[in-house]
Amino acid sequence: MDRETTTVLENRALGKDHRMLVVKAQKLAMLSRPGQFAELSTDGATLLRKPISIAMASKEKGTLTFVFRMIGKGTEYLGALEPGSALDIIGPLGNGFDTCCKSALLVGGGVGTPPLLYLASQLRKEGKEVAVVLGARDKADLLLLDEFAKLGIEPLCATDNGSCGVKGTVVTALTEKAALDFETKLYACGPWPMLKALASFAEEKGVKLEVLLEAYMGCGMGICVGCTVPTTEGMKRVCKEGPAFNAKEILWNKIR
Ligand SMILES: Cc1cc2nc3c(=O)[nH]c(=O)nc-3n(C[C@H](O)[C@H](O)[C@H](O)COP(=O)(O)OP(=O)(O)OC[C@H]3O[C@@H](n4cnc5c(N)ncnc54)[C@H](O)[C@@H]3O)c2cc1C
């Protein structure tokens, strides 16, 4: 973990209420791994820093990319930062994904999609076969299709209203279309009900599933214990022992 005063290089709209923020962060880019997150300062606009997943890191360019949905004061502050502004960032935080697998199927729901972009890029660098399934309410909410295309991946899409791809959830798409074998590992990030449904799906199919959890978080560094989740080994902190967990470890029936 480190702290860096980064410089905003780019801050642009993605769809109707998301932004993509790229910062020059030489030290943090070198340290980061897929599945980790960072605590972004809002310079007092909110009481606490904002935890945001690392959507991409380039060690060559020394950049970090974040993609977020503007839903409150913190993300509105971040979404309004002009290129050239300074942004104080603490990171990388959390454990990150375990990329050990033969082939991977990445499943993203809504704003859970960004960390899977970085994971897809890393898995490709490691020479692994990667497929992606993305779900959203509507076509306009599907994120990062162009960025996955740049990696040579065309995601299979599912929308609640059928405006793009399969009509239904990512589980509908997986059931109807995905070719799964027992050597494929599933990685997922998205809303809790989606992760819960996927955990049952993976259990039924006998495939491994690693989930990236997003919980309400205080400090983001393991001190306040505000983000714990029930696991087979007791309560664990999403910010420290997570945010990536083996789905079998999570006691899904005790959550929400
Ligand atoms: C490890 C981690 C990684 C994350 N990565 C991303 C990311 O890549 N992109 C992204 O858009 N968001 C991400 N989030 C969620 C993001 O941190 C919150 O949405 C953000 O804190 C909202 O800040 P705000 O001040 O704009 O809104 P707030 O005023 O804090 O919240 C606005 C509304 O959003 C809801 N909300 C706030 N935080 C969360 C949360 N953690 N989970 C569910 N609902 C919440 C609240 O119910 C509230 O009504 C991540 C969270 C965690 C813990």
The ligand as an ORCA input file, in Angstrom:
! r2SCAN-3c Opt
* xyz 0 1
  C     -14.002     -2.361     -2.750
  C     -14.987     -1.440     -3.442
  C     -14.830     -1.176     -4.787
  C     -15.741     -0.330     -5.448
  N     -15.557     -0.091     -6.769
  C     -16.421      0.712     -7.426
  C     -16.242      0.985     -8.821
  O     -15.304      0.503     -9.462
  N     -17.146      1.818     -9.419
  C     -18.209      2.366     -8.719
  O     -19.007      3.077     -9.314
  N     -18.389      2.112     -7.418
  C     -17.529      1.315     -6.751
  N     -17.707      1.087     -5.404
  C     -18.831      1.731     -4.727
  C     -18.454      3.179     -4.411
  O     -17.412      3.240     -3.464
  C     -19.674      3.916     -3.837
  O     -20.679      3.924     -4.793
  C     -19.273      5.341     -3.508
  O     -18.685      5.286     -2.242
  C     -20.415      6.284     -3.559
  O     -19.953      7.509     -3.048
  P     -20.792      8.828     -3.168
  O     -20.283      9.803     -2.155
  O     -20.852      9.266     -4.590
  O     -22.247      8.364     -2.783
  P     -22.861      8.154     -1.327
  O     -23.569      9.402     -0.954
  O     -21.850      7.577     -0.400
  O     -23.891      7.028     -1.680
  C     -24.942      7.237     -2.630
  C     -25.839      6.006     -2.611
  O     -25.096      4.853     -3.029
  C     -25.240      3.793     -2.107
  N     -23.902      3.235     -1.824
  C     -22.811      3.917     -1.399
  N     -21.770      3.086     -1.234
  C     -22.194      1.853     -1.568
  C     -21.590      0.559     -1.579
  N     -20.315      0.343     -1.232
  N     -22.368     -0.468     -1.961
  C     -23.642     -0.289     -2.312
  N     -24.270      0.894     -2.322
  C     -23.565      1.950     -1.937
  C     -25.857      4.366     -0.856
  O     -26.948      3.549     -0.503
  C     -26.362      5.723     -1.210
  O     -27.738      5.748     -1.298
  C     -16.828      0.260     -4.733
  C     -16.977     -0.011     -3.373
  C     -16.080     -0.848     -2.732
  C     -16.252     -1.116     -1.269
*
